[in-house]
């Protein structure tokens, strides 16, 4: 056990015996240790400085609430690091896997909004003529009539999977027909 671990263990034991000064010293040193651990582990997660501090504070609270679970025969550092790891995972789950990047930094390279042309009903119907048989029926029922896959499957006596395959193939054929239509 390192000198630091021995010191932390002695302070933790003293704190368990009611020594408030030892407990303050322990928490002060653990705060610095935790900030370093959380910063190091959060490098690729995109946690902001405020999020890191929240994880440190939540870890310190958990240490306080769970200090009775520490085994005096074991070093304090790994126990504290495990708590910090769990608190960091909790923070990432709450936050979701997203990175926050200011859009202003990319204003010059973002594309300008494009006015999308919409097909008229007549053009849409003409494109649908490129499809034959069940593909035509399935694509029209789902995309034009707004029916769901199960309803279409029942109506045409098909399995859900067969409807999905027909829809996929039909949309692929429509995309090809649309490219030809626009050229």
C-alpha positions in Angstrom: 0.0 0.0 0.0 1.3 3.5 -0.9 1.9 6.2 1.7 -1.2 8.0 0.4 -3.3 4.9 0.7 -2.1 4.3 4.2 -2.9 7.9 5.1 -6.4 7.7 3.5 -7.1 4.4 5.3 -6.0 5.9 8.7 -8.2 8.9 8.1 -11.1 6.8 7.1 -10.8 4.6 10.1 -10.5 7.7 12.3 -13.6 9.2 10.6 -15.5 6.0 11.3 -14.6 6.4 14.9 -16.0 9.9 15.0 -12.9 12.1 14.2 -14.4 15.0 12.2 -11.0 16.6 11.5 -9.7 13.4 9.9 -12.9 13.1 7.8 -12.5 16.7 6.5 -8.8 16.0 5.6 -9.8 12.8 3.8 -12.6 14.4 1.8 -10.3 17.4 0.9 -7.7 15.0 -0.5 -10.2 12.8 -2.2 -11.7 15.8 -3.9 -8.5 16.5 -5.7 -8.0 12.8 -6.5 -11.5 12.5 -7.8 -11.3 15.6 -10.1 -8.1 14.1 -11.7 -9.8 10.7 -12.1 -13.0 12.0 -13.6 -11.2 14.5 -15.9 -8.9 11.7 -17.2 -11.8 9.3 -17.7 -14.1 11.9 -19.3 -11.6 13.0 -22.0 -13.5 11.3 -24.9 -17.0 11.6 -23.4 -17.4 15.3 -24.0 -18.3 16.1 -20.4 -18.1 19.8 -19.6 -16.2 21.2 -16.6 -19.5 21.7 -14.8 -20.5 18.1 -15.4 -17.1 16.9 -14.1 -17.6 18.9 -10.9 -21.2 17.4 -10.6 -19.7 13.9 -10.8 -17.1 14.8 -8.2 -19.8 16.1 -5.8 -22.1 13.1 -6.4 -19.1 10.8 -5.7 -18.3 12.6 -2.4 -21.9 12.4 -1.3 -22.0 8.6 -2.2 -18.7 8.1 -0.2 -20.3 9.9 2.7 -23.5 7.8 2.5 -21.8 4.5 1.8 -18.7 4.8 3.9 -19.9 1.9 6.0 -19.4 -0.4 3.0 -15.7 0.3 2.9 -13.6 -2.8 3.9 -10.9 -1.5 6.3 -8.6 -4.3 5.1 -8.7 -2.8 1.5 -7.2 0.4 0.1 -9.5 3.4 -0.1 -8.4 4.6 -3.6 -9.9 1.7 -5.7 -13.1 1.8 -3.7 -13.4 5.6 -4.3 -12.5 5.2 -8.0 -15.2 2.5 -8.5 -17.8 4.9 -7.0 -16.6 7.7 -9.2 -16.7 5.4 -12.3 -20.3 4.5 -11.5 -21.3 8.2 -10.9 -19.7 9.1 -14.2 -21.7 6.3 -16.0 -24.8 7.7 -14.4 -24.0 11.2 -15.6 -23.4 10.0 -19.1 -26.6 8.1 -19.2 -28.6 11.1 -18.0 -26.9 13.3 -20.5 -27.1 10.9 -23.4 -24.4 10.3 -25.9 -24.2 13.7 -27.4 -21.5 16.2 -28.0 -22.3 19.9 -27.7 -20.4 22.0 -30.2 -21.3 25.7 -30.8 -22.8 26.1 -34.3 -21.2 29.6 -34.6 -17.8 27.9 -35.1 -19.1 26.3 -38.3 -21.3 29.1 -39.7 -19.1 29.6 -42.7 -19.0 26.0 -43.7 -22.6 24.9 -43.1 -24.6 24.7 -46.4 -27.3 27.2 -47.0 -30.8 25.9 -46.7 -32.1 24.4 -50.0 -35.6 24.9 -51.2 -36.8 21.4 -51.9 -39.0 20.9 -54.9 -42.1 18.9 -54.2 -43.7 16.7 -56.7 -47.3 17.4 -57.7 -49.9 14.8 -57.2 -49.8 14.1 -61.0 -46.0 13.7 -61.0 -46.2 11.4 -58.0 -48.9 9.2 -59.7 -46.8 9.1 -62.9 -43.8 7.9 -60.9 -45.9 5.2 -59.1 -46.7 3.8 -62.6 -43.0 2.7 -62.7 -44.0 0.1 -60.1 -46.0 -3.0 -61.1 -48.2 -5.4 -59.2 -47.9 -5.8 -55.4 -44.9 -3.3 -55.2 -47.2 -0.6 -56.6 -50.1 -1.6 -54.3 -47.8 -1.7 -51.2 -46.0 1.5 -51.8 -49.2 3.4 -52.6 -51.0 2.0 -49.6 -48.2 2.9 -47.2 -46.8 6.1 -48.6 -49.9 7.7 -50.2 -52.8 6.3 -48.2 -50.9 6.3 -44.9 -51.7 2.7 -43.9 -49.4 0.7 -41.6 -47.5 -2.5 -42.5 -49.8 -4.8 -40.6 -53.0 -3.4 -42.3 -51.4 -3.7 -45.7 -50.2 -7.2 -45.0 -53.7 -8.3 -44.0 -55.4 -6.5 -46.9 -53.1 -8.2 -49.5 -52.7 -11.5 -47.6 -49.0 -11.1 -47.2 -46.7 -11.5 -44.2 -45.3 -8.3 -42.5 -41.9 -9.3 -43.8 -43.1 -9.6 -47.4 -44.7 -6.2 -47.2 -41.5 -4.7 -45.9 -39.5 -6.3 -48.7 -42.0 -5.1 -51.3 -41.9 -1.6 -49.8 -38.1 -1.5 -49.7 -37.8 -2.7 -53.3 -40.5 -0.4 -54.4 -38.9 2.7 -52.9 -35.6 1.7 -54.4 -37.2 1.5 -57.8 -39.0 4.8 -57.3 -35.7 6.5 -56.4 -34.3 5.2 -59.7 -37.3 6.3 -61.6 -37.2 9.7 -59.9 -33.6 10.3 -60.9 -34.5 9.4 -64.5 -37.6 11.7 -64.3 -35.4 14.7 -63.2 -32.8 14.2 -65.8 
